[in-house]
């Protein structure tokens, strides 16, 4: 099952491959620029075999220096079968693009991160035919970002830090620094990064802490129930309710049906779309505005 954490962990690199900075630093390479990458198809399925898809596959093509393929895999638990798939991904991508392949595993759980480092060997007796050694972005290799200035300069790295250190003793300090640093951006940018972190913190106590730090902005990860999404949908629903209430009052006015202040206030105070739809249907035929309300408890004159 693909989790929200899994999605956020690899999708981050699709949209912001500069978050691979710790990998490049460890390999002794210059910091990567977003423009040096372009996304490749993650499909590594051949003609008839079982479908195989890496999470994210990027081509690194700087103006100067070595070109290579980066395969990013988000891993939330130990999985021997996935380790075998990784060997396949690397060999397939190496053959397809005729370029070196760097496999990067993203893990927030320390024990999973230690396991993902491998090496995973394909051997017969004493002879090793193939070895797969992913570069792991996890608690051991991603810095704990607690400086607001770093967040402002490298928001992708800051978001990654918040996600992979979700089980750290310093997670509160990290989240607070990341939240403070992110509000220095334009609102739309801040909104995006806030949600990336929340989705990545799925099923952790840190997520509740992060939600307290967030502001009311629009969602970028629909379907994952983030605070932003809840507030956005709530506002959207309220907007529809207001429009429906105005339609009801307008119909009554056009039909020449007097509308008292009590009725007007009762209609505009309602936020339930089903109820408003019923009242709208009645507004087309009622002789008195009070007749919109079917039961005595719905009639404002009765209260």
N, C-alpha and C positions, 0 to 999 in steps of 0.2 A: 504494500500500500504506500503510495506517495504521500508524504506528509507535507504540511505547510513549511516546516523547517527545511525539509529536503528541497522544496521548490525555491525558497528564498536563498538557500546556501549556494545553489549553482546558478540560479537566474541572476544573482548579483554580478557574476562574472560575464554573463552575456551582455549586460548593459553597461557594466563598469569594470572592464578587464584590468584597469589600473590597480584594482584591489589585489592583484597578484604581486604587488611590490615586495612582500617578504620573501617570495620564492626567488625573484630575480636578485635580490640582495644576497640571499644565501648562495646563489649560483655564481656570484661575482659579476653579474650583468648590470648594466645601467638601468635605472628605474624605467619601467615601461610607460609608454604614452598610449592613451586610448586609441589614437589614430593609427597605431601600429598593428591593430588587430582587426580582423573581420571574422564573422561567425560562419562556420561550416555546418553542413548537415550532420546531425548527431546519429544518423542511421548507419549502423555498421552491419546491416543484414545483407547477406548475399542472395542468390537467386531463390533458393528454396528453404534454407535453414530456418530455425526458430528465430523470431524477431529479436534483435539486439540493438539497443540504443544507449549510447553514452549520454550523460546528462547535458553537457555542454562541450562543444568542440570549436576551438578558435584557431585561426592561422595567425601566427606572429610574423609580420613582414616589415621590419624596420628599414628605413632608407639605407642604413649601413649596419652590417653585422649579420649574424647567422639567422636564417629563417627556420622556424620549426612549428610543429602542431602542438597545441595544448588541449588535452582532454581533461575536463573537470568533472569529478564525481563527488556528490554529496553522500556521505555515509553516516548513518545514525546508529549502526550496531555492527558487530562482527558477523561476517557472512562469507563462509568459505566458497560458496558458489560465485559470489561477486568477485572474489579474488581470481577465480579462473576466468571470469568474463573480462577482467581487466587485462589479462595477458592477451586475450583475443582482440580487444580494442586496440591495444598498442601495435600488435603485429598487422592488423588490418589497415589501420591508418598509416603505418609506415609504408606498407606496400602500395596503398592507394595514392598517396601524395609524394612518395619518394623523398620524405623529409624525416628528420629525427622527431620523436614524439615524447613529450613531457606529460606524464600522468600526474594530476594533482587531486588528492583526496581531501575533502573538507569535513572535519569532524569536530563536534563540540564536546563529546564525551572523552575524557582522558584515556580510558582503557581502550576505547575503539580507535582513538588516534594512535596509540602505541601499537595496536595490532595492525593497523592499515599501513604502517611503515614497512611491513614485510621483513625480509624479502620473501616472495612467493616463487618457489622453484618448480620447474618441470624437470624431473630427473629420473633416470633409470640406473639403479645401483649407485655407483660412485660418480656417474657421469651426469652433469647438469646441462640440459639442452637449452633451457631458457630461464631467465630470472626477471621477475617484475618487481620493481622497487618504486612505489609511488612517492611523490613529495607530499607530505601531509601538512595541511594548514589546520592547525588545532591549537590547544592550549599551550603546547610546548614550543610552537614556532611563530605564533601571531602575538605581537606585543600587546600588553594591556594598556590601552589608550586612556589616560586619565588627564590629559592636557587639552584644554579647549582649543588652543592654537593648532594642535595637530588635527583635531576634528575639522576645523575650518579649512585646513589645507588639504586634508585627505579624508573626505567623508566616507568614501568606499571602504578604506582601511578601518576607519572608526566603527562603521556598521559591522564589518566582519569581526572586529575585536569584541564588540558587545555580544555577538551571537556565539562565538566559539568559547568565550569565557563566562557563559551563562551559569556555570557551576562553580565558578571561582569564588573564593572568600571576599575578593575585592569587587565583585560584580556591581554592588551598589555604587561604589565610587566611579566605576567605568560608565555605568548608565547615566549617572548625574552629569559627568563631564561630557559625554556624547550628546546628551539632551541640550545642555547649555551651549555647546559648540554649534549644534545644528540650527539653532534659532537665529544664527547670524546670517543665514542665507535668505534668499527670496522665499516668500511663503510657499510657493508651489514646490520648490526644492526641499524645503524643510519637511513639508507634508510627505513627500516621497520617501525620504530617508527614515522618518519616524516609522512609517509603515513597514519598510524593509526589515527594520530591527524587530518590530512587534511580531511579524510573521515568523521570523527566524527564532524567536524565543518561545515558540509554541510549547505548551505542556511543561513549562518551568515556572517556579515561583517568581523568577525575575520578570516574567511577563506582566504580572500584576503591578510590580513596581514601575515598570516602563509605562504602563497605561496611565498611571498617576502623573507621569511627567509630560504626557502628550497633550497637544492642543486639538481643538476641534477643526479638522480639515478634511478634504475630500479623499476618497479611497483610491488606491492604485493597485490593490490586490483583491478584487471582488471575489466574494465567496468564502473568505477566511474568517469572517466575524471579527475584524479588528475594531478598535474603538472608533477610528475614523469612519469605517464603513457603517457602523451602527448609527453614528451621529448624522452621517450623510443621508442614509436611507430614512432616518427619522425626520430630517429636515425636508427631504423630498416628499414624504408622506404628508407632512404638515402643509407644504405648498399646494399639494393636490386638494387637501381638505379645504384650504382657504378659497381656492378657485371654485370648488363645488358649492361652497356656501354662498359665494357671490352670485353664482348662476341661479341658485334657488331664489334669492332675494330679487334678482333682476327679472326672473320669470313672473314673480308675483306683482312686481311693479308694472311691467308691461301689460299684464292682464287686468290691471286696475284694482288688485286686491290690496286693501289697506294692511300695512305691516306695522305693528306696535313695536316699541322699543324692547319690550320683553321678548317678543318673537325674534326680533333681529339679533338680540344678544344671545338667545338660546341657540340659534342657527350658527352664528359665527363662533360660538364657544365649542361647538362639536368638532372633534378630530377623527371620528370613526367614519371611514369612507363608505362602508356598507350602509350605515344609518343615513348619511347624507344622500346617498344614491336613492334610497327609499323616499326621503323627503323631497328630492328633486322630482321623482315620478309623480308624487302627490301634488306638487306645486303646479302641475299642468292642468289639474282639474278641480282643486279645492275652491270653495266659495269664500272660506275664511282662512286666514293665515294660520290660526290656531289649529285648524284641522290637519295640518302637516303631521301633527304628533298623534299617534294612534292610541296611546295609553295615557291615562290621566297623569301618571308620574312623568311622562315626557312633555306634558303641557306646561309651559312656563307660568301660565295663569294659575295653575294649581299649586304652585310652590310659594 
